[in-house]
Amino acid sequence: MAQPLLIKICGLRRPEDANAAVEAGAQLGGLVFARQSPRHVSLREARQVRDVLFGRAEVVGLFADNAFEEVAATHQAVGLDRVQLHGQEDDAFAERVEAEIGLPVLRAVAVSEAKEAEAADGRSGSALLFDAKPPDGSAQQGGHGQAFDWGLLDGYRGERKFLLGGGLTPGNVGKAVSRMQKHPSFAGVDVSSGVEREKGVKDAELIAAFTQAARAAR
Ligand SMILES: O=C(O)c1ccccc1N[C@@H]1O[C@H](COP(=O)(O)O)[C@@H](O)[C@H]1O
């Protein structure tokens, strides 16, 4: 029997958005500490969202080329369950987060060619997130609401669990989940832009529509 589909709602900045995510059945909520993002949260905002998620959903801290010391200090201040690395961090950085901070790493892999997905299993981290490549010249490493060609994952044979992200919406997530079912290591989906009313402000109805459509396709 298939495992329950994991759903991560990323870029939560307001307690009410975190509550909407949990009420809709998301098991992971993302806090963005990547500096260039319009969804960046202060430590104070992060703690408020964490308080809503605590014990109901995993708290995932998203970093993109932040210093190791900042990742560690953020965990100290907020209390994270998982670290998402979404920048150019190397294997050693991910291994250090797991060994010294003691949190599992979700490793983002930007995919624009099949070989990038095929090579991903060799990278360190507990799980992978396949996402679209950021547009040329963008300083922001993700969260652009852009999908990539899911066929590029056809050659991925890794056993490590992976999430699919990049441009998912209530309208296309069912198709994405159906398409990913053939991968034994497909674990779930991750969304930010597709459930927003405006950048950094989630919409409870879109979140509910997203989780329903995703689950219906499992
Ligand atoms: O959400 C952001 O602002 C962000 C900033 C920097 C790196 C990653 C970011 N988000 C991640 O990107 C994927 C895809 O986002 P979208 O759904 O296409 O908007 C998202 O799942 C987040 O994990």
The ligand as an SDF file (V2000), in Angstrom:
LIG
                    3D

 23 24  0  0  0  0  0  0  0  0999 V2000
    9.6800   30.2530   -1.2410 O   0  0  0  0  0  0  0  0  0  0  0  0
   10.6730   30.9920   -1.3730 C   0  0  0  0  0  0  0  0  0  0  0  0
   10.5930   32.2180   -1.2920 O   0  0  0  0  0  0  0  0  0  0  0  0
   12.0160   30.3790   -1.6270 C   0  0  0  0  0  0  0  0  0  0  0  0
   13.1440   31.2010   -1.6000 C   0  0  0  0  0  0  0  0  0  0  0  0
   14.3900   30.6760   -1.8280 C   0  0  0  0  0  0  0  0  0  0  0  0
   14.5430   29.3330   -2.0970 C   0  0  0  0  0  0  0  0  0  0  0  0
   13.4260   28.5030   -2.1460 C   0  0  0  0  0  0  0  0  0  0  0  0
   12.1530   29.0120   -1.9220 C   0  0  0  0  0  0  0  0  0  0  0  0
   11.0190   28.2120   -1.9650 N   0  0  0  0  0  0  0  0  0  0  0  0
   11.0160   26.8260   -2.3020 C   0  0  0  0  0  0  0  0  0  0  0  0
   10.8560   26.6850   -3.6940 O   0  0  0  0  0  0  0  0  0  0  0  0
    9.8850   25.7140   -3.9770 C   0  0  0  0  0  0  0  0  0  0  0  0
    9.0900   26.0560   -5.1920 C   0  0  0  0  0  0  0  0  0  0  0  0
    8.3420   27.2270   -4.9610 O   0  0  0  0  0  0  0  0  0  0  0  0
    7.0220   27.5770   -5.8110 P   0  0  0  0  0  0  0  0  0  0  0  0
    5.9370   26.6680   -5.3130 O   0  0  0  0  0  0  0  0  0  0  0  0
    7.3700   27.3250   -7.2230 O   0  0  0  0  0  0  0  0  0  0  0  0
    6.7570   28.9980   -5.5030 O   0  0  0  0  0  0  0  0  0  0  0  0
    8.9780   25.6750   -2.7670 C   0  0  0  0  0  0  0  0  0  0  0  0
    8.4200   24.4430   -2.7110 O   0  0  0  0  0  0  0  0  0  0  0  0
    9.8700   26.0820   -1.6360 C   0  0  0  0  0  0  0  0  0  0  0  0
   10.3850   24.9450   -0.9600 O   0  0  0  0  0  0  0  0  0  0  0  0
  1  2  2  0
  2  3  1  0
  2  4  1  0
  4  5  1  0
  4  9  2  0
  5  6  2  0
  6  7  1  0
  7  8  2  0
  8  9  1  0
  9 10  1  0
 10 11  1  0
 11 12  1  0
 11 22  1  0
 12 13  1  0
 13 14  1  0
 13 20  1  0
 14 15  1  0
 15 16  1  0
 16 17  2  0
 16 18  1  0
 16 19  1  0
 20 21  1  0
 20 22  1  0
 22 23  1  0
M  END
$$$$
